[in-house]
Amino acid sequence: MDVIGALLIMKTVVSNTSPLRYLTCIGEHELLHQLFERIFIPKAVYQELTHQNTPDIK
């Protein structure tokens, strides 16, 4: 099975900060919802993304 095939059968994914920031940066934040039924974002990741010192996405 190739990587794309493996991704298509996954129902849940855990994400760290980088994929969320970069997908948002390129306007593809909905891609994770297209690939996975559930996206788990750990509390520490959420806090990092929403912290006042986190750079804005341009």
Secondary structure, DSSP 8 states (H G I E B T S, - for coil): --HHHHHHH--EEE--HHHHHHHHHTT-TTHHHHH-SEEE--HHHHHHHHSTTS----
